[in-house]
Amino acid sequence: MNFNLEHMKVLITGGSRGIGFFIAKEFLDQNSIVCINSSNSKNLLNAKKKLNNSNLKISKFNFLNKNSFKKLI
């Protein structure tokens, strides 16, 4: 299914594994610009390697940690 999501900017929290990972893959397949986040660096690097797409950005932060969240903003 094509929703014309080319160049849309998408942030997927928890995007390094599971459902979030597959959502990221679908957006990347539609040529969206995707940022996935996780609090786990190893999971982020594994996801980046598997997705292998120049439109993918990764960001390590934890929404439950106030200081981590402030760095994002």
Secondary structure by P-SEA (a helix, b strand, c coil): cccccccbbbbbccccccaaaaaaaaaaaaccbbbbbbccaaaaaaaaaaaccccbbbbbbbcccaaaaaaac
